[in-house]
Amino acid sequence: MQTLPVELMSIIVGFAPLFSKPVFQHAKVLLAGAILAPGKRTVTAALRVMGKSQEKHFQTYHRVLNRARWSALAAARTLLGLLVSTFAPSGVLVFGIDDTIERRRGSRIRAKGIYRDPVRSSHSHFVKASGLRWLCCMLLGEVSWAKRIWALPFLTVLCPSEGFYAELGRQHQTLVERAWQIIQLVVRWLPNRAVVFVADSSFAVIQLLKQVSELRQASLITRLRMDAALYDAAPQRQPRQMGRPRLKGARRATLKAVLNDAQTEWTKSEVDKGYGGGRREVEVSTDTAVWY
């Protein structure tokens, strides 16, 4: 019987309660193989690197993923606990949220759709890609031996196309709605830690920003468009005032207008570039500060 190193077993044993004893024996081999395998982390590659390329009952290892009953959500929570205790035992936790497209083909893959390829597309050229869209949440932690900040994924959620939900007769869940579900999960799993989520302009949605602002220990940082419409907070309602209450105040200048305005006042601030990266000076305008 193949045995794993003690250093590796001390980490893998934390996932043992999620599986039955027979399934856990096969899950250990797949997990160790996924760590050691170069290139794609497929079941075949994991078995090959573990010396089981001639395994007669190789289908048993495939059944760990497609038939065995275990909670992937519970595994993500266990993995998050290990990452936090190892790379960020104290301080504010920073998480990155981003989507990616897995290019897959086949008539049986019903959840696939056609999306914009962010890598090959540009402002003047639109490229489509067919596949599965996944939304990934990653812990941004300082890795000492790499001397930089790594994105350590622990939870990946499938975001099917709108046509897939229509076939099932269910309401379509957008990418932003999936992101809100992930944020709630992470906040629930880490009740005693302050968390900050970082995302691109796809998640710069007022409804999502408002929902996150109502959480006690969570914040969301997104990148706004240069022509984004920004408004002041709604003025306080006066006594005996007629009409419906206002939802927003006066409109602010766009970020592009503030940038091009010669009268904009800028303040120099130092920003930490991360582990081993030192600090650099940046200019910040107080006119562009937006609070929600």
N, C-alpha and C positions, 0 to 999 in steps of 0.2 A: 504494500500500500504506500502510495506516495505521500510524503510528509512535507510540510511547508516550513520555512524558517520561523524561529520564535518571534523575531521582530515583526514579521508580517502577520503571524497568527494573533499577536496582541491587538492588532487593528481589526482584522477580519472577525474576531470573536464577538465584536460589538454588534454584528449583524445576525448572529446566530438565532436570537429569539424570533426573527422574522420568518424563519423557514422551519420546516419539519426536519428531523435528523437525516433521512435519506436525501432530501433535496439539498440540504446544506453541504453535504459531502461533494456534490457536483457543483454547487455554487462557488465553493472555495477554489476549485480548479479553474472555473471561468473567470473569477475575479483576479486570481493570480496571473492567468494568461492574458487578460486584458491589460494588466500593468506592464507585462513583459513584451507583448506583441508589438512589433513595428508596423507602421501603416494603419490600415483599417482594423478596428477592433471587432471583428466578426467572430462567431463561434468557431469556425474552422481555423482561423488564425490563432485563437486562444488555445485550441487543442494541439495545434502543430507546435507551438512554442513550448507547451508543457510536455511534449514527447508522446502525445496520444494521437498522432496522425493516422495510425493503423487501428484505432479503437473500433471494435466490431459493433458495439452498441452506442455509436456516436449520437443517435437520435435522442438518447436519454438526456444529453446536455442541451439539446435544442428545446426539449420539453420544460426545462427550467424557466425558459422565457415565454413559451407560448401555451403551456398547460398548467404548470404548477401554480398553486394559489398562494400568493404572497403580495403584500402591499408595497407598491413602488413609492407611495407617498410616505410610508413609515421609514423606508430605506433612505429617502431624501432627508428626512428629519434626523436620522442617525448620522448620516454623512455630514450634515450641517454642524451637528454638535462636535464631531471630530475636527472639522476644519476650524471652527471658532476656538476650540480649546488649544489647538496647535499653533495657529497663525495670528489669532486676535483674541487673546484671553482677557483683555481689558480695553477700555476706550470705546470710541464710537465705531460701529460697524458700517462699512460701505459696501453696497451691493450694486452690481450692474445688471441691467435688464436689456436684452437685445433679442431680435428674431433672426433666424437663419432659414435657408431653404435647402432641404435635402432632395436632390434630384433623383426621383424614382419613377419607374415606368411599370406598367402592368395593369391589366383589366381588373384585377382583384383589389387594387389599392384605391379604394373609393374616396378616401379623405384628401387625395391630392387635388391641387388646383393650379391655376396659372397666375403667377405673381411677377412683379417687377424685380429684375435682377439688380440689386444695388451695386454689385461689383463691376459689371460690364456696362451699366447704364450711365448716362451723363445728363446734363441739363438739356442738351440738344439731341440726344440719341436715347431712345427707349428700347430696352431689351427685355423680352419675356422669358420666364423660366417655369417649367412644369415640375411639380414635385410636392413634397410635404413641407409645410411651414411649422417650425418649432419656435417656441418662446422660451428662452433660457435665462435663468437667474444665477448669478455668479457672485461669490464672495471675492472682493478685491482686497487681497492681503499681501503684506510684505513678506517675500520669501528671501531669507537671509543668504542662502547659497547662490541665488540668482542675482542678488543685488538690484532687484526691481520689484514692482508690484505685478502680481499675476492675477488673472481672472480664473477663479476656481469654481467651476460649475457644480451644482448640487441638485438642481431641480430643472427639468425640461418638460414643457407642456405642449401638447399637440394643438395647433390652431387650424382646424379643418376649413375648407372652403365653404362659401355660402351655399353652393349646390349640394354639398354633403348634408348640411342641416336640413335643406329642403326635402331631400329624399327621406329623411327620418321623421319629417313633420315637426321639427323642433325649431325654436327661435335661434337665429344666428348669433353667436357670441364673437364679438370683434376682438381684435388684438388688444385694444385698450381694456376691455372688460376682463380678458384673461390676465393682463398685467395687474389689475386691481385684486383679482383673486390671489395671485402670487404674493402681493404685498401684504394682504391680510394674513396669509399663512405664515410668512416670515415673522411678522409682528407678534403673532400668537405663539410661535415657537420660541421667541426670545423676549419674554415679557419684561425682563429686567435690564435690557440693553437699549441704548439709543441707536437707531438705524437710519442710514441715509441711502436712498436709491438714486442711481444715476442712469439716465436714459437719453436717447436721441430725440430729434424733433417729432418722430412718429407718436410720441407719448405726451406731447405738449398740448394736452386737452384740458380745458377749464374744469370739466366735470371730474376728471381724475385728480387734478391738483386740489380741488376742493375736498374730495373724499380723503386724500392723504393728509391734508391739513387738519382734519378733524381727529386724526389719530394722535395719541398723547406723545409718543416717543419716536415718530417717524417723520421723515422729510423726503421730498422728491425734487431732484434737480434735472431739468431738461433744457435742451437748446431750442430757443425760439427762432422763428423766421425773422429776417431783417425788416419785413413789412408787416409783422404781427400787430394786430389791433389790441392795444393795452388801455386799460381804463383805471381810474381811481376807484376807491371803495365807494359804495352808495352812500349818499349823505344821510345823516340821521333824520328820521321822520319827525316833523314838527307837530305839536298838539293841534288837533282839529284840522289837520291838513286833509284836503280832499284828494280823491283819486287813488289809484293803486300805488303801492310803494315801489320806489325805483330799485332796479336790480343792479345798476352800476352807475358810477359817477361820470365825470368829464373824461373825454378821451385824451390820452397822452400822445405825445409825439412818437412816431415809430423809431425803432432802433437805428434805422438807416438815417433818419433825419437828425437824431442826436449825434450820430457819428460825424455827419457832415457839417454840423453847426459849429461855426468858429467860436461862438460864445460858450460852448460846453466846457465846464470845469472838470479837470481830470486830477485824480489823486493817485500817487504811486503807492503800491502795496507789494509786500513780499509774499510769494506763494511757494509752498513746499512742493518740490518736484517729485517727491517720493524717496524710497530707500536709496541712499547713496547718490541721489541726483542733485543734492544741494538746493539752493533757493534761487529764484529769479524775480526780478522786478517787473510788474505789470501795471498798466494805467487803468484805473477804474473810474467810471463816471457815476456820481450819486444820482444823476437823473435817470439812469437806466435800471435802478433798483426797483424791482417789482415784488410786492408782498401780496400774498393771497391768504 
